[in-house]
Amino acid sequence: MSRNREPFVSLLLYRALKYSVVNPMLLAYFRGRIYGAENVPRNGSLVIVSNHASNFDPPIVSVSVRRPVSYMAKEELFRIPVLKQAIQLYGAYPVSRGSGDRNAIRKALEYLNGGWAVGVFLQGTRTKDGRITDPKRGAALIAAKANAPIIPVCLWGTQDIEQKGEAVPQRVPVTVRIGELISAPTSTTKEDLEAVTQKCAVEINKMHDLGR
């Protein structure tokens, strides 16, 4: 991997998916609005933290920040031929259900050392309204270990995309707001990690309060 940019093949796959599927869906189907894209560094290691309310969130974040973003994915997806190769090229890495976070952190650091952007959902799981109420320190720990800057991203409206009993994603308005860079924690102490984690949560919730 290049230490300054994602591998060329990953960029090709990112652009193919962006222009053929994700971008048209975000902009036309979801009437997406994106604010703050100019805040995102075009290359180099970067930790992207966001809220999480839908399975559509990872590709929406990646398209909005205008570069591939590596996310962890459940290991079952890597057993499916073709899909396995595709998501690996795109930067996904497997995580076992019920296992500790150590392997996920190690893989994230490998991608950051290769110049990738790594995506982390700040609360770790989906929330019903898209707001962050219980942020985890994992993203701050990864940023501290890699000395990588953090950028907060807020997804508004994605919680309504998937409805129980509906196979087709709902055509709801989606807004993405991208905040300003936050420096990595200066150490891996609990206090430093917690301070940066809370700062990220406050910024994301503040952007969420802006609504559409």
HELIX and SHEET records of a PDB file:
HELIX    1   1 PHE A    8  LEU A   17  1                                  10    
HELIX    2   2 LYS A   18  VAL A   22  3                                   5    
HELIX    3   3 ASN A   23  PRO A   24  1                                   2    
HELIX    4   4 MET A   25  TYR A   29  3                                   5    
HELIX    5   5 ALA A   37  ASN A   39  5                                   3    
HELIX    6   6 ASP A   57  VAL A   65  1                                   9    
HELIX    7   7 GLU A   75  ARG A   79  5                                   5    
HELIX    8   8 LEU A   83  TYR A   90  1                                   8    
HELIX    9   9 ARG A  102  ASN A  113  1                                  12    
HELIX   10  10 GLY A  138  ALA A  146  1                                   9    
HELIX   11  11 THR A  158  ASP A  160  5                                   3    
HELIX   12  12 LYS A  190  HIS A  208  1                                  19    
SHEET    1   A 6 ARG A  33  TYR A  35  0                                        
SHEET    2   A 6 THR A 175  ILE A 178  1                                        
SHEET    3   A 6 ILE A 150  TRP A 156 -1                                        
SHEET    4   A 6 LEU A  46  SER A  50  1                                        
SHEET    5   A 6 ALA A 117  PHE A 121  1                                        
SHEET    6   A 6 VAL A  69  SER A  70  1                                        
SHEET    1   B 2 MET A  72  LYS A  74  0                                        
SHEET    2   B 2 TYR A  93  VAL A  95  1                                        
END                                                                             
